[in-house]
Amino acid sequence: MADAMVDLRSDTVTRPSPGMRAAMAAAEVGDAVLGDDPTVLRLQERAAELLGQEAALYVPSGTMANQIALKVHCEPGDDVLACEGAHLMWYESGAAGAIAGVQIRSIGRAGRFSAADVAAAYVEGNPTIPPTRLVCVENTHNRSGGVVWPRAEVDAVVATSKKLNMRLHLDGARLMNAVAVLGVPPNVLAGGFDTVSMCFSKGLGAPVGSILAGSKPLMARALRFRRMFGGGMRQSGILAAAALWALDHNVSRLAEDHANARFLAERLAPVPGLVVDDAPPSNIVMVDLAPQLPTAKELVARLATRGVQCLAFAERRLRLVTHLDVDRAACERAVGALTSIVRG
């Protein structure tokens, strides 16, 4: 519809397509908590193979996947390294401290850190300082605008972490976006990590769910924590069917989202008062606002009256996220609305 709202708030706002709904309706189900839902088992097996791991566990959310990873790797009081602005620190309601009992220390900047950063931050053998137990990589990095880690940089971080006997978790909520950018299989980007999480409800367009993958012993331990956290879902094959459909149909099209993000950035960059990276790494566009412009919150409210939704990510920063429910025409409408407001 020409007057439909253009929703750029997140790639989590997508609606299941008719094909996905049909797959959900036809899903064969059992009781996943008792371990006999065939569709969930099929998804877990496929995800483990895709990510190059021995086993996988289907969970309700990316936050739960990350928190289970913290629990399987760490003891209360341990130290965890993550990049500045990591999802683990900003968007999981303090769960790392409240549930896993760990402290998260930020290293690096702009969505990435180096092997040297890891080595410099590592602490062991000091009774007054928490031991550094786990390194977390977020790829792509949400808060930094969908930053994609170069393979060589990830490999160096993995090698250094292993040399220091630290464990590694990959927060791959948008890992398939990184796969689309780099053109390499997911198991390559997940190589060397002890656990890997991946969301089906972001760029892949499924309504619910994430996967946590790792070794069989780690996933056996993870199963207990999923139950403890209330993540045991019964006939969840209905939801797993949506994730399987997404893997079959929505991975190859992620490049369209990236092209639309570049379109948004290129069209907005020349607008006076807007500061935009004209080559966003994946499907997230950050727009900084000059001091003479209204605040991000005010602009979000004005855009909504013109049929465009996005998020205020800071007092003077907007975040626009492209996804499968936003086509090029919708992006053109968004550019027109924001440009008109700013120039007016």
N, C-alpha and C positions, 0 to 999 in steps of 0.2 A: 504494500500500500504506500502511495506517495507521501501520505501524512503520518506514517508510522514513526515512532520515536527511534532516533539513532542512538543506540546504547553503547557507549565506549567506556563504560565504567570498568569493565573487566572482561576477560575471556571466560569467566565463570557464569555469565548471564545467558549463555546459549540455551535454546530449547531443543529437545530431542526431535530429530527429523522424522518424517513418516516411516522411512526404512528402519530407523533405530527403534521407533515405537513398535513396529511389527515384530522385530527381533525380540524385544522385551516380552511382548504378548505371547510369543511362541516358545519362550525359554523353558527348557526342561529344568525342574527344580527338585531339591531335596531339603535337607536340614544342614546348612553349612556349619553350624556349631557342632553338630554330631559328625561332620566331615563327609557327608554324602550328597552334597549338592553337585551334580555333574557339571553344571555350567560354571560354577565357581572354581571347581577343580580344573576345568579346561582353561579358564582364564589364568589361574595361578601357574599352571604348567607352561602356558604360552609366554607369560610375562617373564618367568624365570629364564627361559631359553632366550628371549629377546634381549634380556639384560646381562646374559652371560653368567647367571648365578645358578646354584643347585636347586633352590626352592624359592617360593614366594608366598605371600599372605595378603589376601584382599581385605582392606580396611575401609571404614567409612570416609576418611578424610586424609588430606596431606599432613595436617597437624598431628593426627594420631600416628601416622606412619613415622614421622620424625620423632615424636615422643617415645614411641616404642623402640626406635633405634637408640635413643639416648639410654633407655633402661637396659637394653641388652648389652650395651658396651661399657657402661659406667657404673660406678658405685657413688652413693651420695657423698658430696664434697669434692668430687673430681672436677677437673678443669677441662673445658671444651673450647677449641679454637674455631671461630667462624668469621667470615668477612664482615666488615662494617656494614650495617644495614641488613643483616641476614634475616630471613623470615623467622628463623628460630628465636631471634631476639625481639623482633618488632610485632609479629602478628600471631603469636601463639599464646597470648594472655598470661605470660609469665610461667607457662607450664614447665619449662626446663627446671626452674627452681622449685616450683610447688610440687611437681610429680617426680621428676628424676632426681631432684636435689643436687643438680650440678650448677656450676657457674659457667657462663659463656663469656669468653674474652674475645673482643674483636681485633682483627689484624687486617692489614691491607686497606684498600680504598677502591671506590668506583667499581665494586662488584667482584674484585679479584684480589688474590694475594699470591706471593711468590714462595718458592721453596725456602729462600733465605728468611722470609718473614716467619715461616713455620719454625725453622731452626732457632731463630732469635727468641721466639716466644716460649719455646719448650722448657718445661721445668720438671725435674725429677730428683728425688733424693734429698729434698729440703723439707724437714718436718714442719716448718712453719708456713709453707706455701703449698696449696693444693697441687697434686700431680696432674700434669697434662696428659689426658687419656685418649682424647678423640679429636680428629680434625674433620670439620664439615665443610664441604664445597657445595655451593648453590649454583646450579647451571641449568637454565639461564638465571641471572640474578634480577629478581623483580624490582627491588627498590632502586637499583642503579639503571633502570630503563631497559631491562631485558638483555643485559650483557651476556655474551657467549664466551666461555673460556676457550682459548686456543689449546689444542691437544697437547702441544709440547709443554705448556705451562702446567696443565693438569698432571701430566706424566711426571714432571719434576717434583710437584707437591706430593704425589703418591710415593715416589721413591724415597724422598727425604723423610716422610712420615713413617714409612716402614723401617727405615734405617734406625729411627729413634724409638721403634717398637710401639708406635701409636696406631690406633685403629682409625679407619676412614669411613665416613658416611657421605653419600652423595644425595643431597636434596635435589632430586631431578623432577620437581613438580612440572616444569616445562622442558624436560629433557628432549622431547621430540622436536621442539622448536630449535634446539641446538643441533640436533641431528639434521634438520632441514637446512640450516645455515652451512654447516661444515661438510655435509654430504658423506658422512660416515655412519656405519651401523651403530645402534644404541649400545651394543655390547662393547664396542671399542671405547666409547666415551665413559662407560661404566667400569672399564677394566681396572683392576687393582683395588677397587673399593670393597670393603667388608659388607656393607649394606647399601642398598640403593632404593630410594623412594621415587615414585612417578605418579602424577595425577591423571586421571581420565576425565575429570570434570573441568579442566581448564581448556587449553587449545584444542583438545580432542573432542570436546562437545558432548560428553556423556553427562547425565544428570548428577551422578553420585559416584564417589569412590576413588581410592588410590591403591597402589600396590607397594609392598615392602618386600624386597628380595635380598637373599643372602645365602649363606651355607645352611645345610639341613639342621645342624645343631643350633645355629642362631635363630632360625625360623621356628624351631620347636620351643625355644625360650620365648620368642616373640608371640607365639600362640597364647601362652599363659598371660602375657601382658595385654594382649588384645581383649581377652576375657575380663581381666581386671579393670580395664578402662571402659568397659561397657560396649566394646566394639563387635561383639558376636552378633551376627545377623543371621536369621533363620533361612527363609526361602529367598536368599539374596541372589540366586541365579537370575532373577528378573533384572537386577541391576548389573550383574556381571555380563549379561547378554548385551547390554548397551555398551559396555567397555570393549567387548570383543568386536562389536559392529564398528565402533570408533577406530579400532586398530586396523580393520579391513578397509575403511572408507575415508577416514579423516586425517590420516598421516600425510599422504602425498600432497594434499591441498594446503598444508601449512604455509607453503611458499606464497600462496595468494595473500595470506594475512600479512606476511612480511612485506610484500610489494605494496599493499594498501597502507601499511605503516610508513613506508618510505614516501608514498604519495602525500600523506598528511604532512609529514615533516617538510618535504620540499615546497609544498604550497604555503605552509605557515611561516617558514623561515624568513621570507622577505617582508613580512608584515611588521611595521615599526612597533617596537615595544615587546615583541615576542622573541625569546631566545630559544632556538630549537636546534638539536643535532640533526643535520639534514640527511644523516645515514644511520637511522636507528638499527641496532644490531639484530632485532627480531620483530616482535609484534607490539612492543610498548614504546610509546612516544611521550617523552617528558617535555613540557613546555614551561619555561621560566618567564615570569612577568616582570617587566620593568617597573620601577617605583611609581611612575606616573599613572599606571593602570590600576583598575580596581583590584582587590585581593582575589585570590583563587576562589575562595568561598563565594564571593559576590559574582564572579564570572560564571561559576557553576550554576548559580540560581538564574542568571540571565539566559544562559544557554538552554536551560530546561524550558523556559517559556518559548523558545524557538525550536523545540523538538529535538534537542541534543543533550545527552547525558554523559558526564565524565566525572572524575573525582578530583577533589582538591588534595594534593599530596603533601603540601606544606602551605605556609601562608601565601607564598607567591609562586607556587608550582602546581601545574595541572598534569594529570596522567590520562592519556588516551590509549586504549587497548583495542586492537583489531582482532576479529574472530570470524567464525564461519557465518554468523548472522549479520555481518556488516559487509556489504559489497562496495564497489567503487562509487556508485551513485550516492550511497549513504555517506561515504567519506567526503564527497564533494559538497554535500549538504552541510556537513560538520564544518568544513573549511569556510564555507560561505557564512555560516552563522557566527563563528568566532571572529572572522575577519571583519564582518559588519559591526559587531559589538565593539571591538578594539578600536576601529577607525572612527566609530561614532562618538 
